[in-house]
Amino acid sequence: MAKTAEQILSDLKNNNYAPVYFLQGEEPYFIDLISDYIEANALDESEKGFNQRVLYGKDVGLYDVISAAKSFPMMGQRQVIIVKEAQELAELKKKDADLAVFENYLQNPQPSTVLVFGHKHKKLDKRKKITKSLTQHAVFLESSKIYENKVPEWIEQFVKAKNHKINRQATMLLTEYIGNNLERLSNEINKILINFKEPVEINEKHVQEYVGINKDYNIFELQKAIVQGNVLQANRIIQFFAADPKNHPVILSIGFLNSFFTKLLLIHHHPDKSDRGVAQAAGVSPYIAKEYMAAIRRYNLQKVLQNLQYIYEADLTSKGVNASMADEQLMKELLFKLMH
């Protein structure tokens, strides 16, 4: 049965465990969240040594997993078997005929076993018989990446669940800096919260201090300088990046600029220029729609297209495809072209 991560976690917290869980998709955060909860809570600590096994797809065969699942728990009512990196199971890459043992188990699972598959970054072919069997006989999660414009809401809910608050500026700073990588977002938020014993409202200063975003020299300040036409500040930021290439690799800066001007292109082509329309077109939060409106007033459609070509050429140069140039010089030349 297909369920959302929230539905699965609600069932688990009510001590309702199913015989088989198949957790798959491009977003590893929800897969880890569920499998980690089961690993931590399905058994008492005294039972885990006998009745809990964590296996890895590259080290075991599916037949071995099923054989273990058919066994009975030792001195307990339940056993837990978690298969991490299940996308590496060789049998799941084969034809349906090679999965008959698995299909038979799904139809008649061992009721005293909780069998969990964490199938990350990939999805099974929906046309395969085994996929249909899993959706019918197992708790099935499709863990998809969330859209960028949904990230602020996710951050707020994540912080609220930990009995803390976060203001709008901090939310948007995390969204713009990290994007929709939920695993990294959760780690960075936890990194902030570990510094506080009492409930706190996270603000932009906390994000800058504990996540490590320089107040004046970061990719967002670079974007702001480009929008405002502040050549001096833009070059100062580029010089700062060049002095610390490990934390500010040129390829990420180019990628960020490409994403920014691509969003401007989408907004130019979108008929609705309201905050909501801009947010929908660019896939960003309505909170920062006005910043993008300011950008399209400065950069008309022709200039946006031209800038995307400049960024493409700079990307090739950074990879040594059509020329070789020091990163700082490459970025200075790119900025000059973007802003003039």
Buried (B, 14 or more C-beta within 10 A) or exposed (E): EEBEBEEBBEBBEEEEBBBBBBBBBEBBBBBBBBBEBBBEEBBEEEBBEEBBBEBBBEEBEBEEBBEBBEEEBEEBEBBBBBBBBBBBBEBBEEEBEBBEBBBEBBEEBBEBBBBBBBBBEEBBEEEBBBBBBBBEBBBBBBBEBBEBBBBBEBBBEBBEEEEBBBBBBBBBBBBBBBBBBBBBBBEBBEEBBEEEEEEBEBBBEBBBEBBEBBEEBBBBBBBBBBBBEBBEBBBBBBEBBBEEEEEBBBEEBBBBBBBBBBBBBBBBEBEEBEBEBBBBBBBBBBBBBEBBBEBBEEBEEEBBBBBBEBBEBBBEBBEEEEEEBEBBEBBBBBBEBBBE
